[in-house]
Amino acid sequence: MLEETGTKVSIFTVKQVGLYRHNLKGCSARKKPLLQNRHKKARLRFATAHGDKDRTVWRNVLWSDETKIEQLGHNDHRYVWRKKGDACKPKNTTPTVKHGGGSIRLWGCFAAGGTGALHKIDGIMRQDNYMDILKQHLKTSVRKLKLGRHLPNGQ
C-alpha cells in the first residue's frame, strides 16, 4: 500500500513498528541455571511446605551453597524480544551450565542478617569436603550472624 503512494519503507522499519505495536522491546536474554524437572519439582515441594512460615522463622535460617565461577567468563550473547515482566520466561533466558576453562569453586553462606563465611574449595566437592567446610565455617558464621547458640546434633 505504501509503495502505491510512492513512500519507501525499509523492512527494518516495518519490523520495528510491528514489534512496538505488540509491546515488545529488544533485550539481552537473562542467564538462569539449567533446571531439570526433578529440580523444579523439589523447589515447588519446598516452597509449598514452607511458604506459610512466619517471617521470624526465616530470620534464623542460614542458607549455604557452593558454586563454580568461570575465570574467563562466557562470550555468548543472545538478544530477545520480550514484553515487560517476561524476563524470566524460558523463551527469554539463556540456560547456563557449570563447565569450561579455568574456574574457581567457592562455598558460602548467608542469612537475613548478612553474609557468613566464604571458603575456596580445592578439587571436587565430595561429602567429606563438605563436612569439613561445615565444621570449620558453620559455627563462625552462626555466631557472626547472631543466629543462636545451639546447633543441631551438638555441633
C-alpha positions in Angstrom: 0.0 0.0 0.0 2.8 2.4 0.9 4.6 1.7 -2.4 1.5 2.7 -4.3 1.7 6.2 -2.8 5.5 6.4 -3.6 6.5 6.0 0.0 9.5 3.8 0.6 9.8 2.0 4.0 12.6 -0.4 4.9 11.9 -3.9 6.1 13.7 -2.9 9.4 11.1 -0.1 9.9 8.2 -2.4 9.3 9.6 -4.9 11.8 10.2 -2.2 14.4 6.7 -0.8 14.1 5.2 -4.4 14.4 7.3 -5.1 17.5 6.3 -1.8 19.0 2.6 -2.4 18.4 2.9 -5.7 20.2 4.5 -4.1 23.1 7.9 -5.9 22.6 11.3 -4.5 23.2 14.8 -5.8 22.5 16.8 -7.1 25.4 19.6 -9.4 26.3 18.4 -12.8 27.4 18.7 -13.5 31.1 21.0 -16.3 32.2 19.5 -18.9 34.5 20.7 -22.2 35.8 19.6 -25.1 33.7 17.0 -26.9 35.9 15.7 -30.4 35.2 12.1 -31.3 36.0 13.2 -33.0 39.2 14.9 -29.8 40.4 11.7 -27.8 39.6 9.5 -30.3 41.5 11.8 -30.3 44.5 11.8 -26.5 44.6 8.0 -26.4 44.4 7.7 -29.0 47.2 10.0 -26.9 49.4 8.0 -23.7 48.6 4.7 -25.4 49.3 5.9 -26.9 52.6 7.5 -23.7 53.9 5.7 -20.9 52.2 3.3 -20.2 55.1 6.0 -19.8 57.7 6.2 -16.6 59.7 9.0 -14.1 58.7 10.6 -14.5 62.1 11.4 -18.2 61.2 13.3 -17.1 58.1 15.4 -14.6 60.1 17.0 -17.6 61.8 17.8 -19.7 58.7 21.3 -20.0 57.4 21.5 -20.7 53.7 24.6 -22.2 52.2 25.7 -23.3 48.7 28.7 -23.9 46.5 29.3 -22.5 43.1 31.8 -22.7 40.3 32.9 -19.4 38.8 34.4 -19.4 35.3 37.6 -17.3 35.4 37.4 -16.5 31.7 33.7 -16.0 31.5 31.5 -16.8 28.6 31.3 -14.6 25.5 27.9 -15.9 24.3 25.2 -13.3 24.0 21.7 -13.7 22.9 19.2 -10.9 22.1 15.5 -11.5 22.6 12.3 -9.5 22.0 10.1 -9.6 25.1 7.3 -7.8 27.0 7.7 -6.1 30.3 7.6 -8.7 33.1 8.6 -11.6 30.8 12.3 -11.5 31.5 12.4 -14.9 33.3 10.2 -16.9 31.0 12.2 -19.8 29.4 11.9 -18.4 25.9 13.7 -15.2 27.1 16.5 -16.8 29.0 19.8 -18.5 28.2 20.4 -21.6 30.2 23.8 -21.8 31.9 25.8 -24.8 32.9 28.9 -25.0 35.0 31.7 -26.2 32.8 34.5 -24.7 30.7 38.1 -23.5 31.1 39.7 -22.2 34.3 37.5 -21.8 37.2 37.3 -21.5 41.0 34.9 -23.2 43.3 33.5 -21.5 46.4 31.3 -22.4 49.3 29.5 -19.6 51.1 26.5 -18.9 53.4 24.1 -16.1 54.2 21.1 -15.3 56.4 18.7 -12.4 56.7 21.3 -10.5 58.8 24.1 -10.7 56.2 26.8 -12.9 54.8 28.8 -15.6 56.6 32.0 -17.3 55.6 33.3 -17.8 52.1 35.6 -20.7 51.5 37.6 -21.7 48.4 37.1 -25.4 47.5 40.1 -27.3 46.2 39.2 -30.0 43.8 35.7 -31.6 43.5 33.2 -31.2 46.3 32.6 -34.5 48.0 30.7 -35.4 51.2 33.9 -35.4 53.3 35.0 -32.0 51.9 31.5 -30.6 52.6 31.5 -31.9 56.2 35.0 -30.4 56.8 33.8 -27.0 55.5 30.8 -27.1 57.7 32.9 -28.0 60.7 35.3 -25.1 60.0 33.0 -22.4 59.0 29.4 -23.0 60.1 29.8 -22.1 63.8 31.7 -19.0 63.0 29.0 -17.8 60.6 26.2 -18.6 63.0 27.9 -16.6 65.7 28.7 -13.7 63.3 25.1 -13.5 62.1 23.7 -14.0 65.7 21.5 -16.9 64.7 21.5 -18.7 68.0 23.6 -20.6 70.5 22.7 -24.2 69.7 23.4 -26.1 66.5 21.7 -29.5 65.8 23.5 -32.7 66.8 25.7 -31.0 69.3 27.8 -29.4 66.5 
